[in-house]
Amino acid sequence: MAKAGSKDLTKGNELQVVVMFAIPLFLSNLLQQAYNLTDITIIGNALGDDALTAIGTVSIISDLFLSLIFGMSNGFAIVVSKYFGMGNEKKMRQVVANTAVLAVIWGIIITVAGTLCLRPLMRLLDTPDSVFEAGYSYAIIILGFVIFSFTYNILGALLRSIGNSSAPFWFLCVSVAGNIILDLLFVTVWGWGLPGAAVATIIAQTISAVVCLIYIRFKAPLLHFGREDIKLDRNMLSELISAGLSFALMFAVVNIGTVILQRAINGLGDTTIAAHTTARKISSLCMMTVGTLANSMATFTGQNHGAGRHDRIKTALRKVLLLDFGVATFMIIIIYLFGGMFTKLISGSSNPELIATATFYLRFDLPFYYVLAILLVVRCTLQGLGSKITPLVASLMEMALKALTAGILVKYLGYLGIAMCEPIIWTVCAVYILIVFFKNPNIRKLRSQKAAGGSA
């Protein structure tokens, strides 16, 4: 069914197909993380450690609402990828039309909820008074105009669902370049402070969304729909909503757990808050290198599940896991050799306590990336197979364990408890995900078929 602007992932060598799809996705994620680090560097150098602290206290809240958008986009895209794999163009147009309707409704809901809940959540997290208003001035702009971020995310997710991961990368290049230029102009030259950084982000995302829409209009006919396709099919809506909410709630629950943890971090002092903010930025970059292949497996699995090619899914899973282990090994070596240097560079701080705290966190967590790779790859494969409950249950487990960390480990171990949190969570959730995976009916059916073939 591959047409202009799309790519069929149900044919060809499994690992090669996944890797070729993953490369633009990796570059997109790398570019996004590079921008995030640049953003922190500009703010840290131009506005000082207090600005970093302010960003750290509110970003966890804005990320919670952004995760609801990101999760919904990915959930919708998994359903679209399944219909793409089936090769049914009429159903494709209908599912894209239904997705557009649901996206508008969800965007409005998140905008209203985010702006109304921001200040109460900041109070609930014991945000320091010294940075409260600065943090609020940044986050209220991000959440008030979140619809532009959603537009870009949903359009990019739809393109990836039909196998096109290259175009979203180039749109992101435009967004990031504009964002950095506007950051320097608004924050450094014009002195708008944190609100200036937020405005720069919104403008850049708006430009990216418009460029993406133009591309789809002229280059991706499979994502076009007309008035006759806007029929709210009950079964299709149910499938989209259940998949979207499953992803959205999964990401939200993870972030709620992080919010709980952030409350404990906020009680450890401004230096620790700034150090953890810096460490998480670097950690996100490292996780991205491990997680990109996993995210690619979701689209690969969705298309092959729709085409009934479950043998390809199992082969790709094995090969992708081995490749991800190699990536994890590389990242561990880099962090152990250069973690302190990266921390100083990104934070723009010369505070030895800040640098030591952030480096300690990174060196403690990175060796557990082998477990993280198993968790992410297998979970994304399950999501591509249409599993909705398992990822959510795993996320609830993560939230509970983070609450336990905040309530017990931090109390007795301080920042060591923070560092121990995610490795414990990854291990427990990986065991659960593996058990569910091997009980999945599609996987059990494939294993039975292979066993029968081998005995014939």
C-alpha positions as CSV (number, residue, x, y, z in Angstrom):
1,M,0.0,0.0,0.0
2,A,3.1,2.2,0.1
3,K,2.5,5.5,-1.9
4,A,4.1,8.9,-2.0
5,G,5.1,10.0,1.5
6,S,4.8,6.5,3.0
7,K,6.8,3.3,3.5
8,D,5.7,-0.3,3.9
9,L,7.4,-1.9,6.9
10,T,6.0,-5.3,6.2
11,K,8.6,-6.3,3.6
12,G,12.4,-6.6,3.6
13,N,15.0,-7.6,6.3
14,E,13.4,-6.9,9.7
15,L,16.4,-5.3,11.4
16,Q,17.3,-3.2,8.4
17,V,13.7,-2.0,8.0
18,V,13.6,-1.0,11.7
19,V,17.0,0.7,11.7
20,M,16.3,2.7,8.5
21,F,13.0,3.8,10.0
22,A,14.7,4.6,13.3
23,I,17.6,6.7,11.9
24,P,15.4,9.8,11.1
25,L,13.5,9.3,14.4
26,F,16.8,9.1,16.2
27,L,18.0,12.3,14.5
28,S,14.7,14.0,15.4
29,N,15.0,12.9,19.0
30,L,18.7,13.9,19.1
31,L,17.9,17.3,17.7
32,Q,15.1,17.8,20.2
33,Q,17.3,16.9,23.1
34,A,20.1,19.0,21.7
35,Y,17.7,21.9,21.6
36,N,16.5,21.2,25.2
37,L,20.1,21.2,26.4
38,T,20.8,24.4,24.4
39,D,17.7,26.0,25.9
40,I,18.9,25.1,29.4
41,T,22.4,26.4,28.6
42,I,21.1,29.7,27.3
43,I,18.8,30.2,30.3
44,G,21.5,29.1,32.8
45,N,24.2,31.4,31.4
46,A,21.9,34.3,30.8
47,L,19.7,34.1,33.9
48,G,21.7,32.1,36.4
49,D,21.0,29.1,38.7
50,D,17.7,30.5,40.0
51,A,16.2,30.3,36.5
52,L,17.4,26.7,36.2
53,T,15.7,26.0,39.6
54,A,12.5,27.7,38.3
55,I,12.5,25.6,35.1
56,G,13.1,22.5,37.2
57,T,10.2,23.0,39.5
58,V,7.6,23.7,36.7
59,S,8.8,21.6,33.8
60,I,7.7,18.5,35.7
61,I,4.1,19.9,35.7
62,S,4.1,21.1,32.1
63,D,5.6,17.8,31.1
64,L,2.7,16.0,32.7
65,F,0.2,17.8,30.4
66,L,2.5,17.6,27.4
67,S,2.7,13.8,28.0
68,L,-1.1,13.6,27.7
69,I,-0.8,15.1,24.2
70,F,2.3,13.0,23.2
71,G,0.6,9.9,24.4
72,M,-2.7,10.5,22.7
73,S,-0.8,11.3,19.4
74,N,1.1,8.0,19.6
75,G,-2.0,6.0,20.5
76,F,-3.9,7.4,17.5
77,A,-0.9,6.6,15.3
78,I,-0.7,3.0,16.3
79,V,-4.3,2.5,15.1
80,V,-3.6,4.3,11.8
81,S,-0.5,2.1,11.3
82,K,-2.6,-1.0,11.7
83,Y,-5.1,0.1,9.0
84,F,-2.1,1.0,6.8
85,G,-0.8,-2.5,7.2
86,M,-4.2,-3.9,6.2
87,G,-3.9,-2.0,2.9
88,N,-7.5,-0.6,3.2
89,E,-7.3,3.0,1.8
90,K,-11.0,3.8,2.5
91,K,-10.6,2.8,6.2
92,M,-7.3,4.8,6.3
93,R,-9.1,8.0,5.2
94,Q,-11.9,7.4,7.8
95,V,-9.5,6.7,10.6
96,V,-7.5,9.8,9.8
97,A,-10.7,11.9,9.7
98,N,-11.9,10.5,13.1
99,T,-8.4,11.2,14.5
100,A,-8.6,14.8,13.4
101,V,-12.0,15.3,15.2
102,L,-10.7,13.7,18.4
103,A,-7.5,15.7,18.3
104,V,-9.3,19.0,18.3
105,I,-11.4,17.9,21.3
106,W,-8.5,16.6,23.2
107,G,-6.4,19.7,22.5
108,I,-9.1,22.0,24.0
109,I,-9.4,19.8,27.1
110,I,-5.7,19.8,27.8
111,T,-5.4,23.6,27.3
112,V,-8.2,24.3,29.8
113,A,-7.0,21.7,32.4
114,G,-3.4,22.8,32.2
115,T,-3.9,26.5,32.7
116,L,-6.4,26.0,35.5
117,C,-4.3,23.4,37.4
118,L,-0.9,25.0,37.1
119,R,-0.8,27.2,40.1
120,P,-2.5,24.7,42.5
121,L,-0.1,22.0,41.4
122,M,2.9,24.3,42.0
123,R,1.6,24.9,45.5
124,L,1.1,21.2,46.1
125,L,4.7,20.5,45.1
126,D,6.0,23.1,47.6
127,T,7.6,25.2,44.8
128,P,10.1,27.6,46.5
129,D,8.7,31.1,46.9
130,S,11.9,32.5,45.5
131,V,11.2,31.0,42.0
132,F,7.4,30.5,42.1
133,E,6.4,33.5,39.9
134,A,9.2,33.0,37.5
135,G,8.4,29.4,37.0
136,Y,4.7,30.2,36.6
137,S,5.3,32.9,34.0
138,Y,7.1,30.2,31.9
139,A,4.7,27.3,32.3
140,I,1.5,29.3,31.8
141,I,2.6,30.3,28.3
142,I,3.6,26.7,27.4
143,L,0.3,25.3,28.6
144,G,-1.9,28.1,27.3
145,F,-0.7,27.5,23.8
146,V,-0.3,23.8,24.0
147,I,-2.6,23.3,21.0
148,F,0.3,24.2,18.7
149,S,2.5,21.6,20.2
150,F,-0.3,19.0,19.8
151,T,-0.8,19.9,16.2
152,Y,2.8,19.3,15.3
153,N,2.9,16.0,17.4
154,I,-0.3,14.6,15.8
155,L,0.8,15.4,12.3
156,G,4.3,14.0,12.9
157,A,2.8,10.8,14.5
158,L,0.5,10.3,11.5
159,L,3.4,10.5,9.1
160,R,5.4,8.0,11.1
161,S,2.4,5.7,11.2
162,I,2.6,5.3,7.4
163,G,6.4,4.6,7.6
164,N,7.6,8.2,7.0
165,S,10.0,9.2,9.7
166,S,12.2,11.5,7.5
167,A,9.8,14.4,6.9
168,P,9.1,15.0,10.6
169,F,12.9,15.2,11.2
170,W,13.2,18.1,8.6
171,F,10.2,19.9,10.1
172,L,11.9,19.6,13.5
173,C,15.1,21.1,12.1
174,V,13.1,24.2,11.1
175,S,11.5,24.3,14.6
176,V,14.7,23.9,16.5
177,A,16.7,26.4,14.4
178,G,13.9,29.0,14.9
179,N,13.7,28.2,18.6
180,I,17.4,28.7,19.3
181,I,17.4,32.0,17.3
182,L,14.3,33.3,19.1
183,D,15.7,32.1,22.5
184,L,18.9,34.2,22.0
185,L,16.8,37.2,20.8
186,F,14.1,37.1,23.5
187,V,16.2,36.0,26.5
188,T,19.7,37.3,25.8
189,V,19.2,40.4,23.7
190,W,15.8,41.7,24.7
191,G,15.9,40.4,28.3
192,W,12.4,38.9,28.4
193,G,13.5,36.3,30.9
194,L,11.7,32.9,31.2
195,P,8.5,34.1,29.5
196,G,10.7,34.9,26.4
197,A,11.9,31.4,26.3
198,A,8.4,30.1,26.4
199,V,7.2,32.4,23.6
200,A,10.1,31.3,21.5
201,T,9.1,27.7,21.9
202,I,5.4,28.4,21.0
203,I,6.4,30.3,17.9
204,A,8.8,27.7,16.7
205,Q,6.3,24.9,17.2
206,T,3.6,26.8,15.3
207,I,6.0,27.2,12.3
208,S,6.8,23.5,12.4
209,A,3.1,22.5,12.5
210,V,2.3,24.7,9.5
211,V,5.2,23.3,7.4
212,C,4.1,19.8,8.4
213,L,0.5,20.5,7.3
214,I,1.7,21.8,3.9
215,Y,3.8,18.7,3.4
216,I,0.9,16.4,4.1
217,R,-1.3,18.4,1.7
218,F,1.1,17.9,-1.2
219,K,3.2,14.8,-0.4
220,A,1.1,12.4,1.7
221,P,-2.2,11.6,-0.1
222,L,-2.8,8.6,2.2
223,L,-3.5,11.1,5.0
224,H,-6.0,13.1,3.1
225,F,-9.7,12.9,3.8
226,G,-12.9,14.6,2.6
227,R,-16.3,15.5,4.1
228,E,-17.6,12.1,3.1
229,D,-14.9,10.5,5.4
230,I,-15.9,12.5,8.5
231,K,-18.3,9.8,9.7
232,L,-18.0,9.2,13.4
233,D,-17.8,5.4,13.3
234,R,-18.5,4.0,16.8
235,N,-16.1,1.1,16.5
236,M,-13.4,3.2,15.0
237,L,-13.8,5.9,17.6
238,S,-13.8,3.4,20.4
239,E,-10.5,1.9,19.0
240,L,-8.9,5.3,18.7
241,I,-10.1,6.6,22.1
242,S,-9.0,3.4,23.9
243,A,-5.6,3.4,22.2
244,G,-5.1,7.1,22.7
245,L,-6.2,7.1,26.3
246,S,-4.1,4.1,27.1
247,F,-1.0,5.8,25.8
248,A,-1.9,9.2,27.4
249,L,-2.7,7.7,30.8
250,M,0.5,5.6,30.6
251,F,2.6,8.7,30.0
252,A,0.5,10.7,32.6
253,V,0.9,8.1,35.3
254,V,4.6,8.0,34.7
255,N,4.8,11.8,35.0
256,I,2.5,11.8,38.1
257,G,5.0,9.5,39.7
258,T,7.8,12.0,38.7
259,V,5.7,14.8,40.1
260,I,5.6,13.0,43.4
261,L,9.3,12.5,43.3
262,Q,9.9,16.1,42.4
263,R,8.1,17.1,45.6
264,A,10.8,15.2,47.5
265,I,13.6,16.7,45.5
266,N,12.2,20.2,46.1
267,G,12.8,19.6,49.8
268,L,16.5,18.9,49.3
269,G,17.4,22.5,48.4
270,D,18.0,24.8,45.4
271,T,21.4,23.3,44.5
272,T,20.0,19.8,44.4
273,I,17.0,20.9,42.3
274,A,19.3,22.6,39.7
275,A,21.7,19.6,39.7
276,H,18.8,17.1,39.2
277,T,17.4,19.3,36.4
278,T,20.7,19.2,34.6
279,A,21.2,15.5,35.2
280,R,17.7,14.7,33.9
281,K,18.4,16.7,30.7
282,I,21.5,14.6,30.1
283,S,19.8,11.4,31.2
284,S,16.9,12.1,28.7
285,L,19.5,12.3,25.9
286,C,21.0,8.9,27.0
287,M,17.5,7.3,27.3
288,M,16.6,8.6,23.8
289,T,19.5,6.7,22.3
290,V,18.2,3.5,23.9
291,G,14.6,4.2,23.3
292,T,14.6,5.2,19.7
293,L,14.8,1.6,18.4
294,A,12.0,0.7,20.9
295,N,9.7,3.4,19.6
296,S,10.4,2.3,16.0
297,M,9.2,-1.2,17.0
298,A,5.8,0.2,17.8
299,T,5.2,1.4,14.2
300,F,6.9,-1.7,12.8
301,T,4.7,-4.0,14.9
302,G,1.6,-2.1,14.2
303,Q,2.0,-2.4,10.4
304,N,3.0,-6.1,10.6
305,H,0.2,-6.9,13.0
306,G,-2.3,-5.4,10.6
307,A,-0.8,-7.5,7.8
308,G,-0.8,-10.6,10.0
309,R,3.1,-10.9,9.8
310,H,3.7,-11.9,13.5
311,D,6.8,-13.9,12.5
312,R,8.5,-10.7,11.4
313,I,7.7,-9.1,14.7
314,K,9.4,-11.8,16.7
315,T,12.5,-11.8,14.6
316,A,12.8,-8.0,14.7
317,L,12.3,-8.0,18.5
318,R,15.3,-10.3,19.1
319,K,17.6,-8.4,16.7
320,V,16.6,-5.0,18.0
321,L,17.2,-6.0,21.6
322,L,20.7,-7.1,20.8
323,L,21.4,-3.8,19.0
324,D,20.0,-1.8,21.9
325,F,22.3,-3.6,24.3
326,G,25.2,-2.4,22.2
327,V,23.9,1.2,22.3
328,A,23.5,1.0,26.1
329,T,27.1,-0.1,26.5
330,F,28.4,2.8,24.4
331,M,26.4,5.3,26.5
332,I,27.6,3.9,29.8
333,I,31.2,4.3,28.7
334,I,30.7,7.9,27.5
335,I,29.0,9.0,30.8
336,Y,31.6,7.4,33.0
337,L,34.4,9.1,31.0
338,F,32.8,12.5,30.4
339,G,29.8,12.9,32.7
340,G,31.3,15.6,34.8
341,M,32.3,17.6,31.8
342,F,28.8,17.4,30.2
343,T,27.2,18.4,33.5
344,K,29.4,21.6,33.8
345,L,28.8,22.4,30.1
346,I,25.1,22.0,30.2
347,S,24.4,23.7,33.5
348,G,26.7,26.6,32.9
349,S,27.5,26.4,36.6
350,S,30.9,26.2,38.4
351,N,29.3,25.1,41.7
352,P,31.2,21.9,42.6
353,E,28.3,20.5,44.6
354,L,25.9,20.9,41.7
355,I,28.3,19.2,39.3
356,A,29.1,16.3,41.7
357,T,25.4,15.7,42.5
358,A,24.4,15.5,38.8
359,T,27.4,13.3,37.9
360,F,26.6,10.9,40.7
361,Y,23.0,10.5,39.5
362,L,24.1,9.7,35.9
363,R,26.8,7.2,36.9
364,F,24.4,5.4,39.2
365,D,21.6,5.0,36.7
366,L,23.4,4.3,33.4
367,P,24.5,0.7,34.2
368,F,20.8,-0.3,34.5
369,Y,20.1,0.7,30.8
370,Y,20.2,-3.0,29.8
371,V,17.1,-3.5,31.9
372,L,15.6,-0.3,30.5
373,A,16.2,-1.6,26.9
374,I,14.3,-4.8,27.6
375,L,11.4,-2.8,29.2
376,L,11.1,-0.3,26.4
377,V,11.5,-2.6,23.4
378,V,9.1,-5.3,24.7
379,R,6.6,-2.7,25.9
380,C,6.5,-0.9,22.5
381,T,6.1,-4.2,20.8
382,L,3.1,-5.0,23.0
383,Q,1.7,-1.5,22.1
384,G,2.0,-2.2,18.4
385,L,0.1,-5.5,19.0
386,G,-2.8,-3.4,20.4
387,S,-2.1,-4.1,24.1
388,K,-3.7,-1.2,26.1
389,I,-3.9,-2.5,29.7
390,T,-0.4,-3.8,30.2
391,P,1.5,-0.5,29.5
392,L,-0.9,1.3,31.8
393,V,-0.5,-1.3,34.6
394,A,3.3,-1.1,34.3
395,S,3.0,2.7,34.6
396,L,0.8,2.4,37.7
397,M,3.5,0.2,39.2
398,E,6.1,2.9,38.3
399,M,4.0,5.6,40.0
400,A,3.5,3.5,43.2
401,L,7.3,2.8,43.4
402,K,8.1,6.5,42.9
403,A,5.7,7.3,45.7
404,L,7.4,4.8,47.9
405,T,10.8,6.3,47.0
406,A,9.6,9.7,47.9
407,G,8.1,8.5,51.2
408,I,10.9,6.2,52.4
409,L,14.1,6.1,50.5
410,V,14.5,9.8,50.2
411,K,13.8,10.2,53.9
412,Y,16.6,7.9,55.0
413,L,19.0,8.1,52.1
414,G,18.6,11.6,50.7
415,Y,19.5,12.0,47.1
416,L,20.8,8.4,46.9
417,G,17.1,7.4,47.2
418,I,16.3,9.5,44.2
419,A,19.1,7.8,42.2
420,M,17.9,4.4,43.2
421,C,14.3,5.0,42.2
422,E,14.3,4.4,38.5
423,P,16.6,1.3,38.5
424,I,14.3,-0.4,40.9
425,I,11.3,0.6,38.8
426,W,12.8,-0.6,35.5
427,T,13.7,-4.0,37.0
428,V,10.2,-4.6,38.4
429,C,8.4,-3.4,35.4
430,A,10.6,-5.3,32.9
431,V,9.8,-8.6,34.7
432,Y,6.1,-7.9,34.5
433,I,6.3,-6.8,30.8
434,L,8.1,-10.0,29.9
435,I,5.6,-12.2,31.6
436,V,2.7,-10.5,29.9
437,F,4.5,-10.6,26.5
438,F,5.0,-14.4,26.5
439,K,1.3,-14.8,27.4
440,N,0.2,-12.6,24.5
441,P,-2.1,-14.7,22.2
442,N,-0.3,-13.5,19.0
443,I,3.1,-14.5,20.4
444,R,1.8,-17.8,21.9
445,K,0.1,-18.6,18.5
446,L,3.4,-18.0,16.7
447,R,5.4,-20.1,19.1
448,S,2.9,-23.0,18.7
449,Q,3.1,-22.7,14.9
450,K,6.9,-22.8,15.0
451,A,6.8,-25.8,17.3
452,A,4.4,-27.6,15.0
453,G,6.5,-26.8,12.0
454,G,9.7,-28.1,13.7
455,S,8.0,-31.4,14.6
456,A,6.5,-32.0,11.2
